Amino acid sequence: MTDKPDMGEIASFDKAKLKKTETKKNTLPTKETNEQEMQSEIS
């Protein structure tokens, strides 16, 4: 086994066969939202 990857498979890869996907951006909650959730869990 060698440390170098087999570049032959990468060179022959066909990007046209990939399916189109839709991505959604997930945003992190704000500090205030976190504090509100923590308070509601304690109560």
JOSUL-V725189 format. One line per field, one symbol per residue. ss: DSSP state (H for helix, E for strand, - for the rest). phi: phi as a letter, one per 40 degrees, with the letter a starting at -180 (. if undefined). burial: 1 if it has 24 or more other C-alpha atoms within 12 Angstrom, else 0. Layout:
ss: ???
phi: ???
burial: ???
This chain:
ss: ------HHHHH---HHH-------------HHHHHHHHHHHH-
phi: .bcccccccccccbccccccbbbbccccccccccccccccccc
burial: 0000000000000000000000000000000000000000000
